[in-house]
């Protein structure tokens, strides 16, 4: 690349070389760790925490436990503003190191928390504080990892390399489910004693490995070039809202597509259990198999987007999810296990995975390096609020009652349509060189 210089003297330090494979590996590992931590909390909130962090006699224990899961979605937009600012001010790599350590520390601490029987209401208070730290960390992970991978990738392979960020997310979700399946099978005295703590402690091992991978990763050439050219914004949020507010709004609406994931991974499980009378293990394995399929299809969709563009692949993923979801939900009542697994793969691995693989490059390419971290973090985390509340919204619409597959399908179609229309308004960027993405709106004096 012409803007990457070698052999520069001390007064003109070289811009770091692109290391796309190492950046993709660091993004994959970091996302896997972050979302393993994020999702094991969800499993524990549903199955473990009502019994150990709240009064046994309190019939609202399950509701309060699930509420602790939701606190992360409140924290994520706040974390997006804070971490986005520093990601655009001091660099992607430094902030990603911080988010990794914060998530790892919060998760390990949860495994050490005292129970309600030991310290009373202090136990759930400490649990909520740890969950807030998880939410703050998660807010910066995908945006930072996507920015890092995109800015290290060759111009013609950006979508492929950035797709590994979300593939890591799927890996974390798979690992979380697989770890909790044997935990819930333990005898109660072990499960509610030390058993539930082990998945939280295990995260420390992968955090340490990922820490050393990320520590040796250079800052991106784009960020270093912006720093060298005095183009680092003193207040990235101000620049973002003044010059890129349309792109932020576009990303928020496109990010509604993430609601398909929570409909698929949470609401469909509840529908299968309550209406289809499926065994709990079958519903969990449906999600695991769908995510395993996505590990293979998402890089392929990333490669396709590098060939034909971001928009057609993304829109196919959104509309395909809407088209296939009714069949998947209806299969829950069919009694045909093979059909259920086939449709699980179809709706998640072959449809939703297309949008999921492409959005890191699609959204990130709307912004210049000046505000990329902030724009991506704030836009996605505000849009992801729809995903966080989707299960409760559809349940309130009657989605968990007989015939509720209609409401589930209509909701999925609505969010997919909003995301697709928003995507259509975006500029196609797959042929635009990385240094020309977005537009640098100002040089910063001093």
Protein Blocks (a to p, Z undefined) as FASTA:
>chain_A
ZZlcehiafklccdddddfklmmmmmmmmmmmmmmmmmmmmmmmmmmmmmmmccfklmkl
mmmmmmmmmmmmmmmmmmmmmmmmmmmmnojklmmmmmmmmmmmmmmmmmmpccfklnom
mlmmmmmmmmmmmmmmmmmmmmmmmmmmmmmpcfklmmmmmmmmmmmmmmmmmmmmmmmm
mmmmpcfklmmmmmmmmmmmmmmmmmmmmmmmmmmpccdfklmmmmmnopacfblmlmmm
mmmmmmmmmmmmmmmmmmmmmmmmmmmmmmmmmmnopafklmmmmmmmmmmmmmmmmmmm
mmmmmmnojklmmmmmmmmmmmmmmmmmmmmmnopaklmmmmmmmmmmmmmmmmmmmmmm
mmmmmpcfklmmmmmmmmmmmmmmmmmmmmmmmmmnopagghklmmmmmmmmmmmmmmmm
mmmmpccfklgcfklggjdfbdceZZ
